[in-house]
């Protein structure tokens, strides 16, 4: 990969094809799902204290949760199609966008409620988003805490052309490589969907290996460690050896931590490969073949030259995908980042990598 910066970086002004791999949509209220829920669950929500998932990885008053002007008159940011269309598609000139809905189905301990709400949510995504805007694709939501039921939901709607991915919160009760998740991985592989491991999750266990933090900053900054643990689990427990076609995207977890993680994982694999004989290749090779990462939020040095060095250390120009993370607010503008990259690499990150990865 060349490390020469363009003579004049247009800071996002250059018109280019864009595929946005992370646009958030939100369920404004539980009752918007009523048209897609069985009568039993409508009555249950209306007459009990249960109002659906209440946990969120994005506290309403956190500065990162919503950029200025992204909240509609009624409801949270990301809940209004017209506003999403205007701000996330039309304004930046996005050709295609993949919707991610972080409705915390994984927080529900009632398995029937989790299944009913996941199904209703996916039907809502189809009817209210995918069928109304041809530039949209989506991640289907599953009760990931119950892998057999997650597989059942994938079987139900996994062949819908609008769904290109399965939404899996990075925080989970067990690492996703665990054999407990084999029914889910089998369904993902059979339907040729990408597994989108996304920032957040509400499984009920602490978000750090040391227990519960005191502040949101600790949880937010420490989420990269959770992503790293899932990468280790998937490779070590043989997910890619058992299902060689499985593709995984790490969404909203940064990417600059990955090169050092590659080196450490490769080193330890060489020392301990006898205990996992099914892992036939260095872990970094599995990562380059089976994993992609979105560029937002950008955890990068101020120097663009140093950023290019980090990208070069990945050993592949195919691993990074453009994402705005709309409507969340970050310091770096991903369009500015593209404007500072060599043109060929910028094209790949902006759209070509995503089109090849998601087959869109």
Secondary structure as UniProt FT lines:
FT   TURN            11..12
FT   STRAND          19..24
FT   HELIX           30..36
FT   HELIX           39..47
FT   TURN            60..61
FT   TURN            63..65
FT   TURN            68..69
FT   TURN            77..78
FT   HELIX           81..84
FT   HELIX           85..90
FT   TURN            91..93
FT   STRAND          96..100
FT   HELIX           105..107
FT   HELIX           111..125
FT   HELIX           126..130
FT   TURN            131..132
FT   TURN            134..135
FT   STRAND          136..141
FT   TURN            144..145
FT   HELIX           147..157
FT   TURN            158..159
FT   TURN            161..162
FT   STRAND          163..169
FT   TURN            176..177
FT   HELIX           179..181
FT   HELIX           182..190
FT   TURN            191..192
FT   STRAND          194..198
FT   TURN            209..210
FT   HELIX           216..236
FT   TURN            237..238
FT   HELIX           239..242
FT   TURN            244..245
FT   STRAND          247..251
FT   TURN            256..257
FT   HELIX           258..272
FT   HELIX           273..276
FT   TURN            277..278
FT   HELIX           283..290
FT   STRAND          291..294
FT   HELIX           304..313
FT   TURN            314..315
FT   STRAND          320..321
FT   HELIX           334..339
FT   HELIX           343..347
FT   HELIX           348..352
FT   HELIX           353..358
//
